[in-house]
Amino acid sequence: MPGSLRHRADVSVVVVAHGTEPGLPESVRSLLASLDDAARGAHVGARGAHDAPHADAAGGLRGDHLGGELVLVVRDVAALPCAVRAADPRVRVVAAPGVAGGRARNVGVAAARGRYLLFTVPGVRVPAGWVAALVAPLRSGHADLVAGAVHPPGGAPATGPAAALLGLVADPPPRGVLPEASAGATRAVLEAVGFDEALGTARYPGAAEVFRRDVVGAGFRAHAVAGVPVEVPADPRAAGGRVLAARARGQGRTAAYVERHLRDRPPAAAAAGLRLLRDAAALAAARAGRAPLDRLLPARAAVARDLRSLALLRAPDRERPRSAAGDAPGGAGAPRAAEPRVLVARGAQPPTTLPELPAERPAEPPAEPPAPAAAGGVAPGDRGVVHQFWSPARTRAAAARGWGALPPTG
Protein backbone atom coordinates (compact mmCIF):
# COMPACT_ATOMS: atom_id res chain seq x y z
CA MET A 1 0.00 0.00 0.00
CA PRO A 2 1.39 3.43 -0.87
CA GLY A 3 0.28 4.86 2.48
CA SER A 4 1.77 2.11 4.63
CA LEU A 5 4.77 2.56 6.88
CA ARG A 6 6.99 0.60 4.51
CA HIS A 7 6.28 3.17 1.78
CA ARG A 8 6.49 6.22 3.99
CA ALA A 9 9.76 7.94 4.89
CA ASP A 10 9.52 9.87 8.13
CA VAL A 11 13.14 9.01 8.92
CA SER A 12 16.03 8.61 6.50
CA VAL A 13 19.26 6.92 7.60
CA VAL A 14 22.14 8.03 5.34
CA VAL A 15 25.24 5.83 5.04
CA VAL A 16 28.18 6.67 2.76
CA ALA A 17 30.04 3.55 1.67
CA HIS A 18 32.52 2.40 -0.91
CA GLY A 19 30.63 -0.85 -1.46
CA THR A 20 33.36 -3.30 -0.49
CA GLU A 21 33.24 -2.96 3.32
CA PRO A 22 33.08 -6.43 4.91
CA GLY A 23 30.73 -5.33 7.68
CA LEU A 24 28.23 -3.54 5.43
CA PRO A 25 25.63 -6.38 5.25
CA GLU A 26 25.55 -6.68 9.04
CA SER A 27 25.19 -2.91 9.34
CA VAL A 28 22.24 -2.92 6.94
CA ARG A 29 20.52 -5.67 8.94
CA SER A 30 20.91 -3.86 12.25
CA LEU A 31 19.71 -0.55 10.75
CA LEU A 32 16.63 -2.21 9.25
CA ALA A 33 15.87 -3.82 12.60
CA SER A 34 16.08 -0.40 14.26
CA LEU A 35 13.74 1.03 11.61
CA ASP A 36 11.33 -1.83 12.31
CA ASP A 37 11.41 -0.94 16.00
CA ALA A 38 10.56 2.68 15.20
CA ALA A 39 7.71 1.56 12.91
CA ARG A 40 6.21 -0.59 15.66
CA GLY A 41 6.21 2.37 18.01
CA ALA A 42 8.32 0.62 20.62
CA HIS A 43 10.31 3.77 21.24
CA VAL A 44 12.61 2.52 23.96
CA GLY A 45 16.35 2.66 24.20
CA ALA A 46 18.87 0.37 25.77
CA ARG A 47 17.85 1.49 29.26
CA GLY A 48 14.16 0.66 28.87
CA ALA A 49 10.97 2.57 28.23
CA HIS A 50 10.86 4.53 31.47
CA ASP A 51 14.44 5.73 31.10
CA ALA A 52 14.23 6.67 27.42
CA PRO A 53 14.39 10.44 26.87
CA HIS A 54 11.25 12.28 25.79
CA ALA A 55 9.05 9.18 26.14
CA ASP A 56 5.55 9.23 27.52
CA ALA A 57 4.21 7.17 30.41
CA ALA A 58 3.49 4.18 28.15
CA GLY A 59 7.04 4.04 26.88
CA GLY A 60 6.26 5.32 23.38
CA LEU A 61 6.81 8.60 21.63
CA ARG A 62 3.69 10.69 21.15
CA GLY A 63 2.55 10.74 17.53
CA ASP A 64 2.29 8.31 14.64
CA HIS A 65 4.55 5.33 14.17
CA LEU A 66 7.62 6.10 12.11
CA GLY A 67 8.20 4.85 8.61
CA GLY A 68 11.78 4.93 7.44
CA GLU A 69 14.27 4.29 4.68
CA LEU A 70 17.96 3.49 4.40
CA VAL A 71 19.86 5.59 1.84
CA LEU A 72 23.18 4.06 0.78
CA VAL A 73 25.47 6.45 -1.11
CA VAL A 74 27.84 4.03 -2.82
CA ARG A 75 30.95 4.85 -4.83
CA ASP A 76 31.19 1.43 -6.51
CA VAL A 77 27.73 -0.05 -7.05
CA ALA A 78 29.12 -3.06 -8.93
CA ALA A 79 31.00 -4.15 -5.81
CA LEU A 80 27.91 -3.91 -3.59
CA PRO A 81 26.85 -7.38 -2.35
CA CYS A 82 23.57 -8.67 -3.75
CA ALA A 83 22.39 -9.37 -0.20
CA VAL A 84 22.53 -5.63 0.49
CA ARG A 85 20.76 -4.52 -2.69
CA ALA A 86 17.94 -7.05 -2.22
CA ALA A 87 17.74 -6.80 1.56
CA ASP A 88 14.55 -4.75 1.80
CA PRO A 89 12.45 -2.36 -0.32
CA ARG A 90 13.37 0.39 2.10
CA VAL A 91 17.03 0.19 1.06
CA ARG A 92 17.69 2.84 -1.60
CA VAL A 93 21.07 2.78 -3.34
CA VAL A 94 22.39 6.09 -4.71
CA ALA A 95 25.26 5.67 -7.16
CA ALA A 96 27.91 8.34 -6.63
CA PRO A 97 31.11 7.27 -8.43
CA GLY A 98 34.13 9.31 -7.48
CA VAL A 99 32.29 11.09 -4.65
CA ALA A 100 33.32 10.85 -1.00
CA GLY A 101 33.36 12.74 2.29
CA GLY A 102 31.14 15.71 2.86
CA ARG A 103 30.17 15.80 -0.80
CA ALA A 104 28.78 12.27 -0.60
CA ARG A 105 26.76 13.13 2.50
CA ASN A 106 25.26 16.13 0.73
CA VAL A 107 24.27 13.83 -2.13
CA GLY A 108 22.62 11.50 0.39
CA VAL A 109 20.75 14.41 1.97
CA ALA A 110 19.46 15.48 -1.45
CA ALA A 111 18.23 11.94 -2.17
CA ALA A 112 16.65 11.34 1.24
CA ARG A 113 12.90 11.81 1.64
CA GLY A 114 12.62 11.87 5.43
CA ARG A 115 11.87 14.81 7.65
CA TYR A 116 14.47 13.56 10.12
CA LEU A 117 17.86 12.38 8.88
CA LEU A 118 20.26 10.14 10.78
CA PHE A 119 23.88 9.51 9.82
CA THR A 120 26.18 6.60 10.51
CA VAL A 121 29.08 4.76 8.85
CA PRO A 122 29.56 1.29 7.35
CA GLY A 123 30.50 -1.52 9.71
CA VAL A 124 28.47 -0.32 12.69
CA ARG A 125 25.93 -2.28 14.69
CA VAL A 126 23.14 -0.15 16.11
CA PRO A 127 20.80 -1.19 18.95
CA ALA A 128 17.13 -1.72 18.24
CA GLY A 129 16.06 1.57 19.78
CA TRP A 130 18.71 3.72 18.08
CA VAL A 131 16.48 5.29 15.41
CA ALA A 132 13.62 6.06 17.80
CA ALA A 133 15.90 7.42 20.54
CA LEU A 134 17.75 9.82 18.24
CA VAL A 135 14.58 11.01 16.53
CA ALA A 136 12.67 11.55 19.79
CA PRO A 137 14.23 14.93 20.77
CA LEU A 138 13.94 16.09 17.16
CA ARG A 139 10.23 15.26 16.96
CA SER A 140 9.42 16.73 20.35
CA GLY A 141 11.11 20.03 19.48
CA HIS A 142 13.77 19.78 22.19
CA ALA A 143 16.67 19.78 19.71
CA ASP A 144 17.60 20.31 16.06
CA LEU A 145 20.84 18.28 16.09
CA VAL A 146 21.50 15.11 18.10
CA ALA A 147 24.56 13.01 18.88
CA GLY A 148 24.84 9.49 20.28
CA ALA A 149 27.54 7.39 21.88
CA VAL A 150 30.01 5.20 19.94
CA HIS A 151 31.69 2.18 21.57
CA PRO A 152 34.16 -0.46 20.41
CA PRO A 153 33.12 -4.11 20.43
CA GLY A 154 32.64 -5.49 23.90
CA GLY A 155 32.58 -2.48 26.15
CA ALA A 156 32.79 1.21 26.83
CA PRO A 157 35.46 3.21 24.99
CA ALA A 158 38.66 4.32 26.59
CA THR A 159 39.15 8.03 27.04
CA GLY A 160 42.02 9.97 25.56
CA PRO A 161 43.31 11.19 22.20
CA ALA A 162 43.52 7.69 20.72
CA ALA A 163 39.82 7.00 21.33
CA ALA A 164 38.85 10.41 19.97
CA LEU A 165 40.86 9.85 16.77
CA LEU A 166 39.02 6.57 16.20
CA GLY A 167 35.64 8.28 16.60
CA LEU A 168 34.74 6.70 19.94
CA VAL A 169 32.41 8.67 22.21
CA ALA A 170 31.49 7.89 25.80
CA ASP A 171 27.93 7.42 27.03
CA PRO A 172 26.44 9.93 27.66
CA PRO A 173 28.19 11.90 24.90
CA PRO A 174 30.14 14.92 26.19
CA ARG A 175 29.15 18.41 25.21
CA GLY A 176 30.42 19.69 21.86
CA VAL A 177 30.91 16.27 20.20
CA LEU A 178 29.18 14.99 17.05
CA PRO A 179 30.42 11.53 15.99
CA GLU A 180 30.10 10.50 12.37
CA ALA A 181 28.78 7.08 13.41
CA SER A 182 25.80 8.36 15.43
CA ALA A 183 24.25 11.72 14.54
CA GLY A 184 20.95 13.17 13.37
CA ALA A 185 19.33 16.44 12.33
CA THR A 186 16.04 17.82 11.12
CA ARG A 187 15.40 18.67 7.50
CA ALA A 188 15.28 22.37 8.43
CA VAL A 189 18.88 22.20 9.67
CA LEU A 190 20.14 20.57 6.49
CA GLU A 191 18.31 23.07 4.32
CA ALA A 192 20.25 25.85 6.03
CA VAL A 193 23.63 24.19 6.67
CA GLY A 194 25.38 21.54 4.61
CA PHE A 195 28.50 19.45 5.01
CA ASP A 196 31.74 21.08 3.92
CA GLU A 197 32.64 19.30 0.70
CA ALA A 198 36.38 19.71 1.24
CA LEU A 199 36.22 17.68 4.47
CA GLY A 200 35.48 14.08 5.32
CA THR A 201 38.38 12.61 3.36
CA ALA A 202 41.62 10.96 4.44
CA ARG A 203 43.47 14.24 3.90
CA TYR A 204 40.89 16.40 5.67
CA PRO A 205 38.77 14.38 8.12
CA GLY A 206 36.45 15.95 10.66
CA ALA A 207 33.42 16.83 8.52
CA ALA A 208 31.00 16.09 11.36
CA GLU A 209 32.81 18.33 13.85
CA VAL A 210 32.83 21.29 11.48
CA PHE A 211 29.19 20.59 10.58
CA ARG A 212 28.22 20.77 14.25
CA ARG A 213 30.03 24.05 14.71
CA ASP A 214 28.28 25.54 11.68
CA VAL A 215 24.87 24.30 12.84
CA VAL A 216 25.22 25.68 16.35
CA GLY A 217 26.63 28.92 14.95
CA ALA A 218 23.51 29.27 12.78
CA GLY A 219 21.31 29.29 15.88
CA PHE A 220 20.19 25.66 16.08
CA ARG A 221 20.18 23.58 19.26
CA ALA A 222 22.32 20.48 19.85
CA HIS A 223 21.42 17.63 22.22
CA ALA A 224 23.23 14.50 23.42
CA VAL A 225 21.25 11.23 23.49
CA ALA A 226 22.32 8.65 26.05
CA GLY A 227 21.54 4.97 26.35
CA VAL A 228 21.83 3.84 22.70
CA PRO A 229 25.55 3.45 21.90
CA VAL A 230 26.43 2.10 18.48
CA GLU A 231 29.22 -0.42 18.07
CA VAL A 232 32.04 0.19 15.60
CA PRO A 233 34.93 -2.15 14.73
CA ALA A 234 37.56 0.15 16.22
CA ASP A 235 39.57 -0.41 19.37
CA PRO A 236 42.37 1.90 20.57
CA ARG A 237 44.15 -1.05 22.15
CA ALA A 238 44.26 -2.92 18.82
CA ALA A 239 44.94 0.04 16.53
CA GLY A 240 48.48 0.31 15.28
CA GLY A 241 50.76 3.26 15.86
CA ARG A 242 50.84 4.15 12.18
CA VAL A 243 47.05 4.29 11.97
CA LEU A 244 46.80 6.60 14.97
CA ALA A 245 49.66 8.78 13.71
CA ALA A 246 48.01 9.16 10.30
CA ARG A 247 44.72 10.13 11.91
CA ALA A 248 46.47 12.63 14.17
CA ARG A 249 48.10 14.27 11.15
CA GLY A 250 44.73 14.42 9.41
CA GLN A 251 43.21 16.07 12.45
CA GLY A 252 45.97 18.68 12.39
CA ARG A 253 45.43 19.40 8.68
CA THR A 254 41.71 19.87 9.32
CA ALA A 255 42.48 22.33 12.12
CA ALA A 256 44.66 24.33 9.70
CA TYR A 257 41.91 24.31 7.06
CA VAL A 258 39.32 25.58 9.56
CA GLU A 259 41.69 28.22 10.88
CA ARG A 260 42.52 29.47 7.39
CA HIS A 261 39.07 29.57 5.83
CA LEU A 262 37.06 30.73 8.83
CA ARG A 263 39.27 33.43 10.30
CA ASP A 264 39.02 37.05 9.26
CA ARG A 265 42.69 37.20 8.31
CA PRO A 266 45.42 34.59 7.99
CA PRO A 267 48.24 34.40 10.56
CA ALA A 268 51.49 36.11 9.71
CA ALA A 269 54.11 33.94 8.04
CA ALA A 270 56.67 34.69 10.77
CA ALA A 271 54.26 33.72 13.54
CA ALA A 272 53.32 30.50 11.73
CA GLY A 273 56.98 29.62 11.25
CA LEU A 274 57.81 30.21 14.91
CA ARG A 275 54.86 28.08 15.95
CA LEU A 276 56.09 25.27 13.69
CA LEU A 277 59.57 25.39 15.26
CA ARG A 278 58.12 25.29 18.74
CA ASP A 279 55.78 22.37 18.04
CA ALA A 280 58.45 20.43 16.13
CA ALA A 281 60.78 20.73 19.10
CA ALA A 282 58.02 19.48 21.41
CA LEU A 283 57.38 16.50 19.12
CA ALA A 284 61.08 15.63 18.97
CA ALA A 285 61.31 15.74 22.75
CA ALA A 286 58.22 13.54 23.11
CA ARG A 287 59.62 10.96 20.69
CA ALA A 288 63.03 10.97 22.33
CA GLY A 289 61.52 10.48 25.76
CA ARG A 290 59.15 7.75 24.56
CA ALA A 291 56.17 9.76 25.71
CA PRO A 292 52.78 8.04 25.96
CA LEU A 293 50.17 8.39 23.23
CA ASP A 294 48.31 11.02 25.22
CA ARG A 295 51.26 13.38 24.60
CA LEU A 296 52.61 12.05 21.33
CA LEU A 297 49.41 12.18 19.26
CA PRO A 298 48.55 15.83 20.06
CA ALA A 299 52.16 16.78 19.25
CA ARG A 300 51.91 15.09 15.85
CA ALA A 301 48.62 16.87 15.18
CA ALA A 302 50.16 20.24 16.11
CA VAL A 303 53.08 19.82 13.70
CA ALA A 304 50.76 18.75 10.87
CA ARG A 305 48.59 21.78 11.56
CA ASP A 306 51.56 24.13 11.40
CA LEU A 307 52.87 22.64 8.15
CA ARG A 308 49.48 22.91 6.51
CA SER A 309 48.98 26.45 7.81
CA LEU A 310 52.15 27.55 6.05
CA ALA A 311 50.98 25.89 2.83
CA LEU A 312 47.58 27.63 3.03
CA LEU A 313 48.86 31.15 3.65
CA ARG A 314 48.25 32.14 0.02
CA ALA A 315 44.98 30.25 -0.35
CA PRO A 316 41.83 32.36 -0.84
CA ASP A 317 39.74 33.00 2.23
CA ARG A 318 36.59 31.55 0.66
CA GLU A 319 36.49 28.77 -1.89
CA ARG A 320 33.59 27.48 -3.91
CA PRO A 321 32.40 24.01 -2.92
CA ARG A 322 34.00 21.50 -5.22
CA SER A 323 31.61 19.73 -7.55
CA ALA A 324 31.80 16.03 -8.12
CA ALA A 325 30.68 16.58 -11.72
CA GLY A 326 33.65 18.83 -12.39
CA ASP A 327 36.36 17.43 -10.15
CA ALA A 328 35.88 13.66 -10.18
CA PRO A 329 35.71 11.38 -13.22
CA GLY A 330 32.38 9.64 -13.58
CA GLY A 331 30.64 11.88 -11.08
CA ALA A 332 28.25 13.52 -13.50
CA GLY A 333 25.28 11.95 -11.72
CA ALA A 334 25.75 14.17 -8.69
CA PRO A 335 24.28 17.68 -8.79
CA ARG A 336 26.80 20.44 -9.35
CA ALA A 337 27.41 22.72 -6.39
CA ALA A 338 26.54 26.37 -6.90
CA GLU A 339 27.80 29.45 -5.10
CA PRO A 340 28.34 29.01 -1.34
CA ARG A 341 25.12 29.51 0.57
CA VAL A 342 24.86 32.15 3.24
CA LEU A 343 23.72 30.72 6.55
CA VAL A 344 20.41 32.18 7.65
CA ALA A 345 19.56 31.86 11.31
CA ARG A 346 16.14 30.62 12.29
CA GLY A 347 13.45 33.25 12.75
CA ALA A 348 15.09 35.75 10.41
CA GLN A 349 11.91 37.69 9.67
CA PRO A 350 11.26 41.41 9.27
CA PRO A 351 10.55 43.10 12.59
CA THR A 352 6.97 43.69 13.58
CA THR A 353 5.90 47.33 13.45
CA LEU A 354 4.91 48.53 16.90
CA PRO A 355 2.42 51.34 17.56
CA GLU A 356 3.99 54.70 18.27
CA LEU A 357 3.82 56.12 21.76
CA PRO A 358 1.98 59.41 22.23
CA ALA A 359 4.20 62.46 21.99
CA GLU A 360 5.53 63.64 25.31
CA ARG A 361 4.01 66.82 26.64
CA PRO A 362 5.27 68.94 29.49
CA ALA A 363 3.63 68.25 32.77
CA GLU A 364 1.21 70.94 33.85
CA PRO A 365 -0.21 71.32 37.33
CA PRO A 366 -3.81 70.13 37.24
CA ALA A 367 -6.43 72.79 37.77
CA GLU A 368 -8.47 70.39 39.83
CA PRO A 369 -7.81 67.02 41.50
CA PRO A 370 -7.46 64.27 38.92
CA ALA A 371 -10.36 61.95 38.31
CA PRO A 372 -10.14 58.60 40.08
CA ALA A 373 -8.43 55.93 38.04
CA ALA A 374 -10.47 53.22 36.40
CA ALA A 375 -9.92 49.52 36.89
CA GLY A 376 -6.35 48.58 36.06
CA GLY A 377 -5.03 52.08 36.83
CA VAL A 378 -5.99 53.65 33.44
CA ALA A 379 -7.84 56.94 33.53
CA PRO A 380 -11.26 57.05 31.81
CA GLY A 381 -10.99 57.97 28.14
CA ASP A 382 -7.20 57.29 28.00
CA ARG A 383 -5.86 54.31 26.02
CA GLY A 384 -2.71 54.27 28.15
CA VAL A 385 0.62 52.59 27.42
CA VAL A 386 2.10 49.22 28.18
CA HIS A 387 3.55 50.05 31.57
CA GLN A 388 0.13 51.02 32.86
CA PHE A 389 -0.97 47.41 32.77
CA TRP A 390 1.92 46.46 35.04
CA SER A 391 0.77 48.00 38.32
CA PRO A 392 3.97 47.26 40.30
CA ALA A 393 6.11 48.87 37.58
CA ARG A 394 4.51 52.32 37.48
CA THR A 395 6.50 55.22 38.82
CA ARG A 396 5.89 58.86 39.71
CA ALA A 397 8.31 59.85 36.93
CA ALA A 398 5.97 58.27 34.39
CA ALA A 399 3.05 60.20 35.84
CA ALA A 400 5.06 63.42 35.63
CA ARG A 401 5.60 62.79 31.91
CA GLY A 402 1.86 62.65 31.43
CA TRP A 403 1.60 58.89 30.81
CA GLY A 404 -1.21 58.38 33.32
CA ALA A 405 -1.95 59.03 36.91
CA LEU A 406 -0.79 56.91 39.78
CA PRO A 407 -3.43 55.08 41.78
CA PRO A 408 -4.45 56.78 44.99
CA THR A 409 -2.21 55.87 47.90
CA GLY A 410 -4.65 56.55 50.67
C-alpha positions in Angstrom: 0.0 0.0 0.0 1.4 3.4 -0.9 0.3 4.9 2.5 1.8 2.1 4.6 4.8 2.6 6.9 7.0 0.6 4.5 6.3 3.2 1.8 6.5 6.2 4.0 9.8 7.9 4.9 9.5 9.9 8.1 13.1 9.0 8.9 16.0 8.6 6.5 19.3 6.9 7.6 22.1 8.0 5.3 25.2 5.8 5.0 28.2 6.7 2.8 30.0 3.5 1.7 32.5 2.4 -0.9 30.6 -0.8 -1.5 33.4 -3.3 -0.5 33.2 -3.0 3.3 33.1 -6.4 4.9 30.7 -5.3 7.7 28.2 -3.5 5.4 25.6 -6.4 5.3 25.5 -6.7 9.0 25.2 -2.9 9.3 22.2 -2.9 6.9 20.5 -5.7 8.9 20.9 -3.9 12.2 19.7 -0.5 10.7 16.6 -2.2 9.2 15.9 -3.8 12.6 16.1 -0.4 14.3 13.7 1.0 11.6 11.3 -1.8 12.3 11.4 -0.9 16.0 10.6 2.7 15.2 7.7 1.6 12.9 6.2 -0.6 15.7 6.2 2.4 18.0 8.3 0.6 20.6 10.3 3.8 21.2 12.6 2.5 24.0 16.4 2.7 24.2 18.9 0.4 25.8 17.8 1.5 29.3 14.2 0.7 28.9 11.0 2.6 28.2 10.9 4.5 31.5 14.4 5.7 31.1 14.2 6.7 27.4 14.4 10.4 26.9 11.2 12.3 25.8 9.1 9.2 26.1 5.5 9.2 27.5 4.2 7.2 30.4 3.5 4.2 28.2 7.0 4.0 26.9 6.3 5.3 23.4 6.8 8.6 21.6 3.7 10.7 21.2 2.6 10.7 17.5 2.3 8.3 14.6 4.5 5.3 14.2 7.6 6.1 12.1 8.2 4.8 8.6 11.8 4.9 7.4 14.3 4.3 4.7 18.0 3.5 4.4 19.9 5.6 1.8 23.2 4.1 0.8 25.5 6.4 -1.1 27.8 4.0 -2.8 31.0 4.9 -4.8 31.2 1.4 -6.5 27.7 0.0 -7.0 29.1 -3.1 -8.9 31.0 -4.2 -5.8 27.9 -3.9 -3.6 26.8 -7.4 -2.4 23.6 -8.7 -3.8 22.4 -9.4 -0.2 22.5 -5.6 0.5 20.8 -4.5 -2.7 17.9 -7.0 -2.2 17.7 -6.8 1.6 14.5 -4.8 1.8 12.4 -2.4 -0.3 13.4 0.4 2.1 17.0 0.2 1.1 17.7 2.8 -1.6 21.1 2.8 -3.3 22.4 6.1 -4.7 25.3 5.7 -7.2 27.9 8.3 -6.6 31.1 7.3 -8.4 34.1 9.3 -7.5 32.3 11.1 -4.7 33.3 10.8 -1.0 33.4 12.7 2.3 31.1 15.7 2.9 30.2 15.8 -0.8 28.8 12.3 -0.6 26.8 13.1 2.5 25.3 16.1 0.7 24.3 13.8 -2.1 22.6 11.5 0.4 20.7 14.4 2.0 19.5 15.5 -1.4 18.2 11.9 -2.2 16.7 11.3 1.2 12.9 11.8 1.6 12.6 11.9 5.4 11.9 14.8 7.7 14.5 13.6 10.1 17.9 12.4 8.9 20.3 10.1 10.8 23.9 9.5 9.8 26.2 6.6 10.5 29.1 4.8 8.8 29.6 1.3 7.3 30.5 -1.5 9.7 28.5 -0.3 12.7 25.9 -2.3 14.7 23.1 -0.2 16.1 20.8 -1.2 19.0 17.1 -1.7 18.2 16.1 1.6 19.8 18.7 3.7 18.1 16.5 5.3 15.4 13.6 6.1 17.8 15.9 7.4 20.5 17.8 9.8 18.2 14.6 11.0 16.5 12.7 11.5 19.8 14.2 14.9 20.8 13.9 16.1 17.2 10.2 15.3 17.0 9.4 16.7 20.4 11.1 20.0 19.5 13.8 19.8 22.2 16.7 19.8 19.7 17.6 20.3 16.1 20.8 18.3 16.1 21.5 15.1 18.1 24.6 13.0 18.9 24.8 9.5 20.3 27.5 7.4 21.9 30.0 5.2 19.9 31.7 2.2 21.6 34.2 -0.5 20.4 33.1 -4.1 20.4 32.6 -5.5 23.9 32.6 -2.5 26.2 32.8 1.2 26.8 35.5 3.2 25.0 38.7 4.3 26.6 39.1 8.0 27.0 42.0 10.0 25.6 43.3 11.2 22.2 43.5 7.7 20.7 39.8 7.0 21.3 38.9 10.4 20.0 40.9 9.9 16.8 39.0 6.6 16.2 35.6 8.3 16.6 34.7 6.7 19.9 32.4 8.7 22.2 31.5 7.9 25.8 27.9 7.4 27.0 26.4 9.9 27.7 28.2 11.9 24.9 30.1 14.9 26.2 29.2 18.4 25.2 30.4 19.7 21.9 30.9 16.3 20.2 29.2 15.0 17.0 30.4 11.5 16.0 30.1 10.5 12.4 28.8 7.1 13.4 25.8 8.4 15.4 24.2 11.7 14.5 21.0 13.2 13.4 19.3 16.4 12.3 16.0 17.8 11.1 15.4 18.7 7.5 15.3 22.4 8.4 18.9 22.2 9.7 20.1 20.6 6.5 18.3 23.1 4.3 20.2 25.9 6.0 23.6 24.2 6.7 25.4 21.5 4.6 28.5 19.5 5.0 31.7 21.1 3.9 32.6 19.3 0.7 36.4 19.7 1.2 36.2 17.7 4.5 35.5 14.1 5.3 38.4 12.6 3.4 41.6 11.0 4.4 43.5 14.2 3.9 40.9 16.4 5.7 38.8 14.4 8.1 36.5 16.0 10.7 33.4 16.8 8.5 31.0 16.1 11.4 32.8 18.3 13.8 32.8 21.3 11.5 29.2 20.6 10.6 28.2 20.8 14.3 30.0 24.1 14.7 28.3 25.5 11.7 24.9 24.3 12.8 25.2 25.7 16.4 26.6 28.9 15.0 23.5 29.3 12.8 21.3 29.3 15.9 20.2 25.7 16.1 20.2 23.6 19.3 22.3 20.5 19.9 21.4 17.6 22.2 23.2 14.5 23.4 21.3 11.2 23.5 22.3 8.7 26.1 21.5 5.0 26.4 21.8 3.8 22.7 25.6 3.4 21.9 26.4 2.1 18.5 29.2 -0.4 18.1 32.0 0.2 15.6 34.9 -2.2 14.7 37.6 0.2 16.2 39.6 -0.4 19.4 42.4 1.9 20.6 44.2 -1.1 22.1 44.3 -2.9 18.8 44.9 0.0 16.5 48.5 0.3 15.3 50.8 3.3 15.9 50.8 4.1 12.2 47.0 4.3 12.0 46.8 6.6 15.0 49.7 8.8 13.7 48.0 9.2 10.3 44.7 10.1 11.9 46.5 12.6 14.2 48.1 14.3 11.1 44.7 14.4 9.4 43.2 16.1 12.5 46.0 18.7 12.4 45.4 19.4 8.7 41.7 19.9 9.3 42.5 22.3 12.1 44.7 24.3 9.7 41.9 24.3 7.1 39.3 25.6 9.6 41.7 28.2 10.9 42.5 29.5 7.4 39.1 29.6 5.8 37.1 30.7 8.8 39.3 33.4 10.3 39.0 37.1 9.3 42.7 37.2 8.3 45.4 34.6 8.0 48.2 34.4 10.6 51.5 36.1 9.7 54.1 33.9 8.0 56.7 34.7 10.8 54.3 33.7 13.5 53.3 30.5 11.7 57.0 29.6 11.2 57.8 30.2 14.9 54.9 28.1 16.0 56.1 25.3 13.7 59.6 25.4 15.3 58.1 25.3 18.7 55.8 22.4 18.0 58.5 20.4 16.1 60.8 20.7 19.1 58.0 19.5 21.4 57.4 16.5 19.1 61.1 15.6 19.0 61.3 15.7 22.8 58.2 13.5 23.1 59.6 11.0 20.7 63.0 11.0 22.3 61.5 10.5 25.8 59.1 7.8 24.6 56.2 9.8 25.7 52.8 8.0 26.0 50.2 8.4 23.2 48.3 11.0 25.2 51.3 13.4 24.6 52.6 12.0 21.3 49.4 12.2 19.3 48.6 15.8 20.1 52.2 16.8 19.3 51.9 15.1 15.8 48.6 16.9 15.2 50.2 20.2 16.1 53.1 19.8 13.7 50.8 18.7 10.9 48.6 21.8 11.6 51.6 24.1 11.4 52.9 22.6 8.2 49.5 22.9 6.5 49.0 26.4 7.8 52.1 27.6 6.1 51.0 25.9 2.8 47.6 27.6 3.0 48.9 31.2 3.6 48.3 32.1 0.0 45.0 30.3 -0.4 41.8 32.4 -0.8 39.7 33.0 2.2 36.6 31.6 0.7 36.5 28.8 -1.9 33.6 27.5 -3.9 32.4 24.0 -2.9 34.0 21.5 -5.2 31.6 19.7 -7.6 31.8 16.0 -8.1 30.7 16.6 -11.7 33.7 18.8 -12.4 36.4 17.4 -10.1 35.9 13.7 -10.2 35.7 11.4 -13.2 32.4 9.6 -13.6 30.6 11.9 -11.1 28.2 13.5 -13.5 25.3 11.9 -11.7 25.7 14.2 -8.7 24.3 17.7 -8.8 26.8 20.4 -9.4 27.4 22.7 -6.4 26.5 26.4 -6.9 27.8 29.4 -5.1 28.3 29.0 -1.3 25.1 29.5 0.6 24.9 32.2 3.2 23.7 30.7 6.6 20.4 32.2 7.6 19.6 31.9 11.3 16.1 30.6 12.3 13.5 33.3 12.8 15.1 35.8 10.4 11.9 37.7 9.7 11.3 41.4 9.3 10.5 43.1 12.6 7.0 43.7 13.6 5.9 47.3 13.5 4.9 48.5 16.9 2.4 51.3 17.6 4.0 54.7 18.3 3.8 56.1 21.8 2.0 59.4 22.2 4.2 62.5 22.0 5.5 63.6 25.3 4.0 66.8 26.6 5.3 68.9 29.5 3.6 68.2 32.8 1.2 70.9 33.9 -0.2 71.3 37.3 -3.8 70.1 37.2 -6.4 72.8 37.8 -8.5 70.4 39.8 -7.8 67.0 41.5 -7.5 64.3 38.9 -10.4 61.9 38.3 -10.1 58.6 40.1 -8.4 55.9 38.0 -10.5 53.2 36.4 -9.9 49.5 36.9 -6.3 48.6 36.1 -5.0 52.1 36.8 -6.0 53.7 33.4 -7.8 56.9 33.5 -11.3 57.1 31.8 -11.0 58.0 28.1 -7.2 57.3 28.0 -5.9 54.3 26.0 -2.7 54.3 28.2 0.6 52.6 27.4 2.1 49.2 28.2 3.5 50.0 31.6 0.1 51.0 32.9 -1.0 47.4 32.8 1.9 46.5 35.0 0.8 48.0 38.3 4.0 47.3 40.3 6.1 48.9 37.6 4.5 52.3 37.5 6.5 55.2 38.8 5.9 58.9 39.7 8.3 59.8 36.9 6.0 58.3 34.4 3.0 60.2 35.8 5.1 63.4 35.6 5.6 62.8 31.9 1.9 62.6 31.4 1.6 58.9 30.8 -1.2 58.4 33.3 -1.9 59.0 36.9 -0.8 56.9 39.8 -3.4 55.1 41.8 -4.5 56.8 45.0 -2.2 55.9 47.9 -4.6 56.5 50.7 
